[in-house]
Amino acid sequence: MSETMLDVKGLACPLPVLRANRSLRGMAPGARLRVLATDRAAVADFHAYCQETGHALLAWSEEAGVFSFVIRRRAEDPPVKEDGP
């Protein structure tokens, strides 16, 4: 399966996760997003984000100060809770 690339190098927390979230919302279930970031906080942020949202953090690495995260979009969106009687 192909990957979509998102370059958020130079952006600080919480922008890398917010941009990734926006990208993932527009992707098909099961699609992969590779995020490139330079903010050290992104390591903990993407682990927590994936755990909270149900997306899968398939891999992450760091080379020369650039972090690479591969995220697979969850299979489906959670149901929308409607207010009602």
PERA-V992659 format. One record per residue. N is the residue number from 1. RES is the residue in one letter. SS is DSSP state (hx for helix, st for strand, lp for the rest). Layout:
n:res:ss
N:RES:SS
N:RES:SS
This chain:
n:res:ss
1:M:lp
2:S:lp
3:E:st
4:T:st
5:M:st
6:L:st
7:D:st
8:V:lp
9:K:lp
10:G:lp
11:L:lp
12:A:lp
13:C:lp
14:P:lp
15:L:hx
16:P:hx
17:V:hx
18:L:hx
19:R:hx
20:A:hx
21:N:hx
22:R:hx
23:S:hx
24:L:hx
25:R:hx
26:G:lp
27:M:lp
28:A:lp
29:P:lp
30:G:lp
31:A:lp
32:R:st
33:L:st
34:R:st
35:V:st
36:L:st
37:A:st
38:T:lp
39:D:lp
40:R:lp
41:A:lp
42:A:hx
43:V:hx
44:A:hx
45:D:hx
46:F:hx
47:H:hx
48:A:hx
49:Y:hx
50:C:hx
51:Q:hx
52:E:hx
53:T:hx
54:G:lp
55:H:lp
56:A:st
57:L:st
58:L:st
59:A:st
60:W:st
61:S:st
62:E:st
63:E:st
64:A:lp
65:G:lp
66:V:st
67:F:st
68:S:st
69:F:st
70:V:st
71:I:st
72:R:st
73:R:lp
74:R:lp
75:A:lp
76:E:lp
77:D:lp
78:P:lp
79:P:lp
80:V:lp
81:K:lp
82:E:lp
83:D:lp
84:G:lp
85:P:lp
